[in-house]
Amino acid sequence: MSKEMQVAVKAAKNAGNIIMKHYSRIEKLHYKGARDFATQADFDSEKSIIAAIKKAFPDHSILAEESGESGSSENKWIIDPLDGTHNFVVEVPLFGVGIALERKGEVVLSVIYLPCSKELYTAEKGRGAFLNGKRISVSPRKENFMVMFGGFWGISDPFVRKRFDRLAEKFHSDLRIPGSAVVQLAWLASGKADGSMMLNEKPWDIAPALIVEEAGGVVTGINGEKWTPYLTHYVAATRTLHGTIVAMARD
């Protein structure tokens, strides 16, 4: 395990502990938009992660959901301190921490920690994907798929609605909306689900997607283009299902 991974794992677990101390104890929502809010858990988690990274790598850049971007290094840490805040607030245990390291424009390390289930997902470029230290891979299923959708909050957008309707028509009873990008990525990488269309995502939502690739899955933009954290719309899936979802996403 590289030094970067050691730091990221420790930071993610510490952040998870902080989040769980706030669980079921929400006192105030900090609104950033009509359906976009944060809690003190988001802020405390992010502060903890940034402090850990800065202590180990003072010259590295940071891009974090709540505090924005700082630094200009070719090494950039992309941080989601609490993905699935809405679930967290209403005590649905589908939320987690996402940390990724981008180097020279390519994500080379990803960590997802789901604190309710104590599931730690890790991946480094070219080294495979792991859940609590055991290698994982995407689902081998050829039928009876589970497909997920992310971005339902934008359902009034005709672009989003059209693509959701296509997924719903094709997969109907097999369609799920977890409400957390990192949960979707974790489920894909560990074979619990088979595919996902994720719309209107931010860099910190999708940066941990390296875990899906290292588990044998495929991640692209919705038109099949090479993914980066700075696209907006994505398809992540098994090799069996990826082409089908991309075809549905295209006009």
Wavefront OBJ file of the C-alpha trace (Angstrom):
o trace
v 0.000 0.000 0.000
v 1.450 3.356 -1.035
v 1.909 6.181 1.430
v -0.876 8.059 -0.369
v -3.244 5.136 0.140
v -2.299 4.779 3.786
v -3.091 8.448 4.379
v -6.348 8.283 2.402
v -7.587 5.170 4.233
v -6.858 6.618 7.648
v -8.467 9.942 6.697
v -11.590 8.217 5.343
v -12.052 6.081 8.460
v -11.541 9.041 10.783
v -14.035 11.038 8.749
v -16.503 8.151 8.993
v -16.171 8.149 12.768
v -16.852 11.888 12.830
v -19.924 11.453 10.647
v -21.359 8.732 12.859
v -21.003 10.932 15.937
v -23.448 13.302 14.232
v -25.790 10.549 13.015
v -29.343 11.036 14.322
v -28.186 14.258 16.001
v -28.751 16.802 13.217
v -29.501 20.236 14.626
v -29.257 22.488 11.561
v -29.136 22.316 7.780
v -26.882 24.727 5.901
v -28.604 25.421 2.587
v -26.500 25.984 -0.524
v -29.493 25.813 -2.854
v -33.140 24.783 -2.943
v -32.352 21.050 -2.691
v -28.680 21.311 -1.831
v -27.649 21.399 1.788
v -24.880 20.387 4.173
v -24.699 19.534 7.857
v -22.065 20.077 10.479
v -20.995 16.494 9.794
v -20.075 17.485 6.227
v -17.926 20.358 7.459
v -16.251 18.455 10.284
v -15.525 15.465 8.059
v -13.994 17.632 5.351
v -11.850 19.569 7.813
v -10.486 16.315 9.198
v -9.647 14.881 5.768
v -7.934 18.038 4.550
v -5.878 18.295 7.734
v -4.653 14.708 7.331
v -3.708 15.204 3.695
v -2.012 18.543 4.274
v 0.018 17.100 7.125
v 1.322 14.286 4.927
v 1.510 16.144 1.611
v 1.712 19.901 2.240
v 2.408 20.700 -1.409
v -0.573 18.826 -2.850
v -3.682 20.592 -4.128
v -7.182 20.100 -2.716
v -10.597 20.135 -4.365
v -13.283 19.604 -1.725
v -17.063 19.920 -1.907
v -17.559 22.402 0.914
v -14.375 24.501 0.799
v -13.544 24.489 -2.894
v -10.140 24.317 -4.550
v -6.721 25.363 -3.322
v -3.183 24.896 -4.626
v -1.785 24.250 -8.092
v 0.122 20.979 -7.741
v -0.033 18.203 -10.347
v -1.234 16.081 -7.418
v -4.829 16.992 -6.547
v -6.947 15.353 -3.858
v -10.668 15.368 -4.642
v -12.800 15.026 -1.535
v -16.463 14.338 -0.840
v -16.694 14.460 2.958
v -20.257 13.099 3.091
v -21.929 11.874 -0.062
v -25.614 11.154 0.400
v -26.299 13.947 2.878
v -30.052 13.726 2.323
v -29.992 10.028 3.265
v -27.831 10.875 6.271
v -30.255 13.519 7.510
v -33.279 11.204 7.394
v -31.236 8.300 8.850
v -31.172 6.125 5.758
v -27.802 4.339 6.055
v -26.733 4.871 2.436
v -23.988 7.490 2.555
v -20.238 7.600 2.660
v -16.902 9.337 2.268
v -15.149 9.621 -1.095
v -11.474 10.491 -1.552
v -9.502 10.354 -4.803
v -6.056 11.438 -5.939
v -5.697 12.924 -9.403
v -2.170 13.085 -10.818
v -1.405 14.903 -14.060
v -5.073 14.804 -15.014
v -5.660 11.120 -14.244
v -7.258 9.583 -11.163
v -4.692 7.158 -9.730
v -6.186 6.362 -6.320
v -9.699 6.098 -4.916
v -11.163 5.342 -1.505
v -14.809 4.962 -0.497
v -15.809 4.382 3.102
v -19.381 3.513 4.065
v -19.389 4.044 7.843
v -22.711 2.385 8.683
v -21.551 -0.951 7.283
v -17.825 -0.290 7.889
v -17.089 -1.102 4.258
v -13.784 0.259 2.981
v -13.334 0.199 -0.805
v -9.876 0.977 -2.178
v -8.161 1.051 -5.559
v -4.885 2.241 -7.023
v -4.287 2.433 -10.760
v -3.287 -0.950 -12.121
v -3.470 -2.748 -8.756
v -7.085 -3.945 -8.586
v -9.984 -3.035 -6.299
v -10.538 -4.210 -2.741
v -13.243 -4.305 -0.076
v -11.826 -4.444 3.447
v -8.601 -5.805 2.001
v -10.162 -8.546 -0.161
v -10.076 -8.263 -3.947
v -13.441 -7.582 -5.566
v -14.825 -7.631 -9.090
v -17.931 -6.455 -10.880
v -20.901 -8.763 -11.400
v -20.585 -11.595 -13.952
v -24.361 -11.625 -14.516
v -25.622 -11.831 -18.093
v -29.256 -11.162 -17.172
v -31.517 -10.137 -14.264
v -29.561 -6.930 -13.856
v -29.807 -4.300 -11.158
v -29.410 -0.830 -12.670
v -29.104 2.426 -10.744
v -29.880 6.047 -11.529
v -28.259 9.125 -10.028
v -29.420 12.695 -10.537
v -33.126 12.255 -9.845
v -33.179 15.619 -8.047
v -32.985 17.167 -11.544
v -35.968 15.211 -12.867
v -37.700 18.425 -13.998
v -34.875 18.889 -16.531
v -36.121 17.388 -19.842
v -32.621 15.979 -20.525
v -32.635 14.108 -17.225
v -36.276 13.032 -17.432
v -35.868 11.591 -20.917
v -32.977 9.380 -19.853
v -34.626 8.306 -16.621
v -37.739 7.309 -18.552
v -35.609 5.196 -20.906
v -33.989 3.365 -18.002
v -37.330 2.878 -16.275
v -38.912 1.476 -19.430
v -36.020 -0.913 -20.080
v -35.313 -2.121 -16.550
v -38.483 -1.122 -14.572
v -38.460 -3.506 -11.572
v -34.637 -3.713 -11.642
v -34.106 0.066 -11.332
v -32.838 1.569 -8.056
v -32.048 5.120 -6.860
v -29.663 4.860 -3.879
v -29.288 8.624 -3.415
v -25.491 8.506 -3.133
v -22.884 8.394 -5.895
v -20.280 6.648 -3.748
v -22.806 3.971 -2.784
v -23.545 3.379 -6.454
v -19.853 3.067 -7.278
v -19.239 0.746 -4.329
v -22.156 -1.508 -5.261
v -20.977 -1.698 -8.863
v -17.396 -2.541 -7.925
v -18.451 -5.290 -5.515
v -20.955 -6.922 -7.868
v -24.121 -5.948 -6.001
v -25.362 -3.941 -8.985
v -24.625 -4.099 -12.693
v -24.918 -0.614 -14.141
v -25.572 3.034 -13.435
v -26.439 6.221 -15.255
v -25.288 9.229 -13.228
v -26.342 12.703 -14.374
v -25.437 16.208 -13.171
v -22.568 14.969 -11.035
v -19.737 17.041 -9.523
v -16.023 16.084 -9.563
v -16.125 14.828 -5.967
v -19.120 12.593 -6.759
v -17.458 10.648 -9.551
v -13.716 10.834 -8.761
v -13.747 7.509 -6.822
v -14.958 5.714 -9.992
v -11.464 4.266 -10.433
v -12.686 1.577 -8.029
v -15.190 0.382 -10.654
v -12.542 0.277 -13.383
v -10.083 -1.610 -11.199
v -12.841 -4.104 -10.386
v -13.223 -4.839 -14.098
v -16.051 -2.447 -14.929
v -16.288 0.336 -17.498
v -16.709 4.049 -16.725
v -17.272 6.664 -19.447
v -19.170 9.817 -20.202
v -22.710 9.144 -21.400
v -21.561 9.268 -25.030
v -18.880 6.681 -24.372
v -16.040 9.184 -24.100
v -13.109 8.767 -21.700
v -14.172 9.813 -18.229
v -12.591 12.479 -16.098
v -13.949 13.960 -12.852
v -14.890 17.103 -14.795
v -17.559 15.721 -17.075
v -21.170 16.055 -15.929
v -22.915 12.873 -17.063
v -21.595 9.313 -16.727
v -22.282 5.660 -17.346
v -20.596 3.079 -15.105
v -21.364 -0.591 -15.620
v -20.163 -4.107 -16.263
v -18.771 -4.791 -19.719
v -21.940 -6.737 -20.483
v -24.271 -3.829 -19.773
v -22.215 -0.692 -20.458
v -22.955 -0.442 -24.192
v -26.690 -0.866 -23.634
v -26.844 2.009 -21.158
v -24.669 4.291 -23.303
v -26.994 3.638 -26.262
v -29.972 4.631 -24.117
v -28.220 7.774 -22.909
v -27.448 9.071 -26.390
v -30.001 11.040 -28.375
l 1 2 3 4 5 6 7 8 9 10 11 12 13 14 15 16 17 18 19 20 21 22 23 24 25 26 27 28 29 30 31 32 33 34 35 36 37 38 39 40 41 42 43 44 45 46 47 48 49 50 51 52 53 54 55 56 57 58 59 60 61 62 63 64 65 66 67 68 69 70 71 72 73 74 75 76 77 78 79 80 81 82 83 84 85 86 87 88 89 90 91 92 93 94 95 96 97 98 99 100 101 102 103 104 105 106 107 108 109 110 111 112 113 114 115 116 117 118 119 120 121 122 123 124 125 126 127 128 129 130 131 132 133 134 135 136 137 138 139 140 141 142 143 144 145 146 147 148 149 150 151 152 153 154 155 156 157 158 159 160 161 162 163 164 165 166 167 168 169 170 171 172 173 174 175 176 177 178 179 180 181 182 183 184 185 186 187 188 189 190 191 192 193 194 195 196 197 198 199 200 201 202 203 204 205 206 207 208 209 210 211 212 213 214 215 216 217 218 219 220 221 222 223 224 225 226 227 228 229 230 231 232 233 234 235 236 237 238 239 240 241 242 243 244 245 246 247 248 249 250 251
